[in-house]
Amino acid sequence: MATIIPVSSFDYVVFGATGDLTQRKLLPALYQRFRDAQIPETSRIIGASRTEITTEVFRERARDALLSFVPASDIDETRLQGFLDHLFYVTVDALGDDGWSDLKRLLDERPDRIRPFYLATSPDLYGAICRNLDRYGLIGENTRVVLEKPIGKDLKSARAINDAVGAVFPESQIFRIDHYLGKETVQNLLALRFANTIFERLWNADVIDHVQITVGETVGVEGRAGYYDTSGALRDMVQNHILQLLCLTAMESPISLDADSVRDEKLKVLRALKPITAADVQSVTVRGQYAAGAVGGQPVAGYQTDLGDHPPSRTETFVALKLEVQSWRWAGVPFYVRTGKRLPRKHSEIVVQFRASPFSIFPSESFGREPNRLVIRLQPEEGMKLEVMTKDPGPGGMRLRPTNLDISFEETFKQRYPDAYERLLMDVVRGNATLFMRRDEVEVAWAWADTLLKAWADRPEPPRPYAAGSWGPTAAIALIERDGRTWHEELP
C-alpha cells in the first residue's frame, strides 16, 4: 500500500469552476485526494466564475459531477459529503470588477494558507485574471498560478500570455500544466532509464533502431469544434503532449530531480529537434482529416459534419511525423510520432525498437527474427512490456518465439493508481514544479511548431481524408514503411 503524505492546508481557487474541465477532471481528482486523507480538513476549494449561482448550487453540481465521473466503487457517502462541505463558490467577472471584493473577503479569512489559483478558463483571460489578482492584493509568497493548455496558438501569442502572467507572478510561482506528465508511466520512464543501468547503457543510437510515439483518440471534436478548428492536431497535441513525451525519452540524465535540472535537459532536446521546412514537409509529414466511418462498431460522422454549419475546413485531425533529434546519442535514430481523432482505440504508448542482432547462431527455420522491443503504455492500462526471444517449450528442437515480460502497474502493485491530475494538483500545493513546463520550454516548442506550420502554409495541400475507425491516412503507413519499418499496433 502506498504511503499517503498529507499536504499543507490550502485554499484552492478554481476559475472556470462551472466548466467541463473542472467538473470532469479537477473536482474528481480533488475528491480522490480528500478520500485518501491527503487533503487536510482545514483546506477549502473555492470555485469562481461569472455564472451566478450560490455555494449550495455549486455543491449540488459538484455532487452530480462526482457521481458521473468517479467510479462507483470509489464513492464513500461520508467522505463525499465531507468533501462537498469544503467547497465554496464566488461569482467573479474575470474582465471586470464584480465579485473580486467577495473573493478577497473569503481568502482574507485565512491569509497564511497556501493559495493556488487554477485558471481553467480560456487563455485569453489569463492576463486579466492575473492583473485582478494583483490589483486586489491576493498574491503573496504562498501563491501559485496554474495555466492550462493551450499556452497560445503560436510563438507570438505564447509570449504575450507569458508576458502578461509574468508581469504579475515570478516564474517560480507559475505552473504550466501538461497532464500527460502526471501519468505514472511517464514518471516510471525516468526511473526505468536512470535507476536501471541495464537500460541506460543501451539507450543510444548504437542499440536503438527507432522510437515511436502514438497518442490515439476515439472521440471526434465533441463540443470543442470552435476551438479545435482554429487549432488542429499539431497545436492541440504535438506541440505539448507529444513533444514532452519525446523530451523525457530522449533527454540526458539530469544532475538531480530538482525541477530546473529536469527541465534544463528537456529544453536541450527541444533545441536539438531538427526543424521541418518546406523542403522536407512532403517526405516527413502527413496531415489527415477524418471522414465518416465506424468506431467501436458504431457509425460516426466525418469532421466536416461534426463542424455543423461551417465552410469547408482544412484543419488536420491527424498528424504523423518523422522527427530527428540532432545529438550524439540519437544521431540516425528516427522518432516517428502520430496522433489523431476518431482512431480505432484510445491508446497512448512509447515504443523503443532495438536493432536486430548482427548475427544469429540459430537456423533460420527456427524463428522469425524479432528484435527486442520496449513498449511503454500510458493508456488505457499503464504499464511496460519488454519483448524478448525465448525457446518454445517442448522437445522439438530449438524453436524460438517472442515472449513478453509484462508489467501492469495496477495489477503488480495491487492498488489504484492516481489520475494524473491528482498528482499534479498536489504538486502545485507542494510547490514542486518538476512535472510542469517552464516558459522557455513552451516558447522553444512553439518556435519549432511555427516552422512546421509555415512549411504547411507554403504548400497549401488539404489534409488527406481517412475513414473514422482507421489508423489514419494510408500515407501515414507509407511514411514509416518506406524506411523498412512499421507502426506498432496490437489488437485490443
PyMOL commands that set and color helices and strands:
alter all, ss='L'
color gray80, all
select helices_A, chain A and resi 20-35+55-69+72-74+77-84+100-108+123-135+155-166+171-173+179-182+184-194+197-200+222-229+232-250+259-272+281-284+303-307+364-366+409-413+420-430+439-458+474-481
alter helices_A, ss='H'
color red, helices_A
select strands_A, chain A and resi 11-15+44-49+87-91+115-119+143-147+174-176+208-216+285-291+293-295+298-300+318-324+334-340+347-354+373-379+383-391+400-408+464-467
alter strands_A, ss='S'
color yellow, strands_A
deselect
rebuild
show_as cartoon
